[in-house]
Amino acid sequence: MTDNCVSRMENEGCFMCKERHADWFCNLSPQALVEFETLGMQMTVPAGSTLFFESQTARSVYILCGGHVKLTTSSKDGKTLLVRIARPGDVLGLSAAISGTAYEITAQAIEPVQVKSFQRQDFLHFIEHHLEGSMHATKMINKEYRDALGDATRLALSMSIAGRVARLLLEMTSGSRDAKPRFTMSLTHEELATMLGTTRESITRVLSELKRKEIISIKGTSLTILRKAALELLV
C-alpha cells in the first residue's frame, strides 16, 4: 500500500460477509475459508489512494470487496491510458504476483473502497496448498483475459460512441440487484474519453443526450440508470 491514510475495516470478516458471490475468489469452502480468514488485512481505503504503481515490484495482492478502482498505464512520453475500472470481486495484482514480475498497471481508488490485502508470499502459499484456491486463482486470471478482450471489443466493435458509453455504464453496475442501479461516477469526462477512444466533447454530448432521454440521471457524482433496457439496446 502506497498511501498511509488507510484503516482496518470494522466488519465481522469473510465468514459474515453477505457480498461473497459465486464467482468471487473468496467464495471458498468453510475449511479453506478458515485459513483464508487469518491471512491478510481488511482495510478501508480513501478515494484517491493508490494501491500500487505500474513497474513497482509486486509485493501484495488485493481482493476488492467494495467500491471501484481505476487501472491505468502510462506511455514513455507520459500519456496515461485508463485501462478499465475494477469492480468488487476483482483480484488486483494477481498475475504479477504469480509471475514474480512488476505490476503492469497502476491501481487507484476512485471512491472509498474496501479491500483485503495479502502479502505476496502468503497468498501464493495459500493457493499452492489449497486446490480450491488454485482453481479460483486460475479463474481470476481467466477473468483478467476476458476483461481485456472485453475492453478491446468495446473499442473495436461498438458501432457508436453512445454504444461504448452505454456498455461502460452497464459494466459499472453489473451485479447490482436494484431496479435502478446507482453508482458514484468519479471519473472525469477526459478520463472516460481516453478509456473509450474518443474525445471529451463526445462523452459530454452522449451523457447529456442520455439524460435528456431520461435513460440516466446525474446528480453531482451520483449516476443512476433509469432505463437499463434502453442502454442495452445501444450496446
N, C-alpha and C positions, 0 to 999 in steps of 0.2 A: 504494500500500500504506500502510495507516494504522498498522501495528504494526512496530516496529523489530526484533522478535525473529523474523527470518527468515534462512534460509541457502540458498546455492545447492545444488541437487540434485547429488549425486555419482553421476551416471549417464553413459551414453555418448551421450545426446542422442536426438533423434527418430528418426534412422536405425536405431538399435539397439533402439528401444522395441518390445516384444513385445505391448503392450496396445493398439496402434492398430487399432481396429475399423473396419469398413467405413463406418459412419455417423458417424465422428468427423471433425471439421474437418481434423485433421492427417493424415488418410489421403490424402495427395497423391501425385502422380506424382513420380518421382525428380528431375525438372528443377525443379519448383516447390518440392520439399522442400529443395533446396539453399539457396535464398534464405530459406525459412521458418526453417530451422535457424539462420541467422545473426541472426534478429530476436528480440527479447525476451530474457527471462531466466528460466531454470528455477529454481524455489525450493521449499524445504520450509517450510511454514507451520504453526506450532504450533496446537494446539487453543485456541479462544477468540480467536484473532487475527481482525481484521476486514479484509477485502479492500477494501471501500468502503462508504460510508454513503449511505442514502437522501437525496436532494436535493443531494448532492455533485456538483460538475462532473465529467463523465465524461472522465477523462484516460487511462484504461487499459482494456484488455480482457484477460480471463483465461481460459485454457483449463484446465479441471480435469483433471489427469492421474490422480490417485488420491485416495481419501478422499471425504468428504461435507461439503457446505457448506449451512448453513441460510439461507434467503432470507426476510426479514421486512419488513413495512411497518408504519408507525405512524399512528394517527389523531390528530386535533388535540387530543384530550383525553388523549393519552399512552398509549393502549392499543396493544399490539403484537400483530400477527397473523402467525403463522408461515405463509407462503405455500406453500412447498414445500421439498423437500430436493434440492439439486443433486447430480448423480452424475458419476462420471468420464466424460469426453467432452463435458460441457456447456461452452458458451462463455458466460461471465458478463460482463455489461455491454455486450453486442454492440449491442442496439437503441439504447441511449443513446449509444454511441459513433458509430454511423452517423447518427443524427438530430441529434447535436450538442447533446443536452439533458442534464439531470442524471440520475443514476441513480434509478430508480423504487423501488428496494429497498435493503436493507442485506444484505451477504453476509458471513457469519461462519463460520469453520471450526469444526465440532463435534468434530473429531478432527484429528490431524496430517494435513495434506493436501499433495499435490504439485500445483503449478500452473506454467504458463508464462505470464508476464506480458508484455504488449506495450504500448508507448506507443500511444496512440490514432492518431496520425498515421502511425506505421509500419505499423500493422495496416490502416488504410484504404488506404495506398499499395499494400500487398500485394494486397488484394482488387480494387483498381482496375486493376492491371497484370497480374493473372492471372485469366483467365476461370474457371479451375478454382476458385480461391479465392473468386471472386464467387459461383459456383454453390453452393459449400459454405456461404458466409455466408447465402445465401438459404434453404438447407435448415435452418440453425440457427435463423433467425428463424421459419420454419415450425414447427420443433420447439417453440419457445417458445409459439407459439399452441396447438399440440396439448397441451402440458403444462398450459397454463392451462385448456383445455377439459376435460382430464382431472381437474384439481382441482375444477372446477365440477361435473363428473359425479359425482365421489366424494362430494361433499356433498349434491347434489340427488337422485341416483338410487339410492344404496345403500339397501337396504331396512332395514338394521340397523347399529348401531354396530360390531358384530363384522365386518360386511362392509367397513366403512370401514377398520377396523384391518387386516384381512387384506390389503386392496388396498395399503395403505401399506407393509406388510412385504414384499409381493411386489415393489413398486417399488424398495425399498431394496436388494434382492438381484438385480434384473434384470441380466442379462448374466453372472451367475455360472454357471460350469460344474460347480460342486460339487453332489453329490447332496444334501447337507445344508448349504446356504449359511449363512454366519455373517457377522455384521457387528457393529460397535460401536454400541449404541443410547445415544447421548449426550444425547438429548432427554429432558426431564422429562415426567412424565405430564401436567403442566399445559400444556406446550408442545404435546404431542400432542393434547390436548383442544381447544386453540384452532385447530389445523390441521384437525381433523376435525369441528368444530362440535358438540362435546359437552362433558361435564364430566370433571374429573379422576377422580372416583369411577367413572364409567363405563369410562374407559380402564383403570383398575386392575382392575376386575371382569372385563373382557374378557381382558386379558392373563393374569390368574390362571386363568380358565377354559381358555384355550388351553394353558397349562402343565399343568393338571390332566388334560386330554385327550391330553397328550404330543404336541401339534401343534408346539409350540415349546419351547425350553429357554432359560432365562435364568440366567446366572451372572455376577453383578456387572453390568457394562455390556455383556457379550457375549451377543448373542441368536442362537440357532441355529434355523433352520426344520427340524424333524424330518420333517414330512409336508407337503410342498408341495401335493400334490393336495387335501388337506383344506382348506388355506387357499383354494385356487382355488374350491372348492365354496361357501365362504362368500361370495366375491365374486359 
